[in-house]
Amino acid sequence: MRVHVVSDVHGRVDALAAAGDGADALVCLGDLILFIDYDDHAQGIFADLFGERHADTFISLRTQKRFDEAREFSRRLWASLEGDPRSHIEAAVRRQYKALFGAMPTPAYLTYGNVDIPRMWAENLREGQHVLDGETVELDGWRFGFVGGGLRTPYRTPHEIDDETYAAKVAAVGAVDVLCCHIPPAVPELLYDTVARRFERGSEAVLEAIRDTQPRYVLFGHVHQPLVRRTRIGRTECVNVGHFRARGVPYVLEW
């Protein structure tokens, strides 16, 4: 059995279309849309609406952790648009989702990232694309568990949930061979982004599940340029499958 795993797609429609080549199935760990690109400030929904110069300013404020100023700057920009700002965002997100789900190979097993909008997935899903969150599926004798979303942060991305809700999903999955999450377990070296120069949030519940149930693998993304891409906890291989937007190459899992 050969499974290809991607995370943090962020608009890479071209590479996503080929991500399942040679695989029996594709696993996607979320963050499909590109709202703002910290590497190329001219890309993403924010830059499309307001231009690269304003994206420069917004990214600079957030990088400096001046979150209140960033939110006020953003609020003024959204107020400059005609109509409800939400309608502009949703129209752009729908365009991205339509292209992404249209390109995604099947069969595919998906869970949400922290920047995804779950209620907008259903209208774009095609046959053979299965969304799992706090749920499991068996693939050729191995049980895969899926836990989507991110935890609360000052960045206030669309699909952040509280720790208790997240932990309940981890518990619902239970013992599996492969635990698939968007965010990493709460291991510092897996959480530090060497380019953004900050720690992202990881899950204590996932770390506890690793210690208690010892899955073969825990696969995740979220941290685009991690200090450490993989580590072992007991028998469990913890692997950041990579920033798919930048690399365009899936992680390969075979058994």
Secondary structure as UniProt FT lines:
FT   STRAND          2..6
FT   TURN            10..11
FT   HELIX           13..17
FT   TURN            18..22
FT   STRAND          25..28
FT   TURN            41..42
FT   HELIX           45..50
FT   HELIX           52..63
FT   TURN            64..65
FT   HELIX           67..79
FT   HELIX           85..103
FT   STRAND          108..110
FT   TURN            114..115
FT   HELIX           118..120
FT   TURN            121..124
FT   TURN            127..128
FT   STRAND          129..131
FT   STRAND          135..139
FT   TURN            140..141
FT   STRAND          142..147
FT   STRAND          150..151
FT   TURN            154..155
FT   TURN            158..159
FT   STRAND          160..161
FT   HELIX           163..173
FT   STRAND          178..181
FT   HELIX           188..191
FT   STRAND          192..193
FT   TURN            194..197
FT   STRAND          198..199
FT   HELIX           204..213
FT   STRAND          217..220
FT   STRAND          230..233
FT   TURN            234..235
FT   STRAND          236..240
FT   HELIX           244..247
FT   STRAND          251..254
//
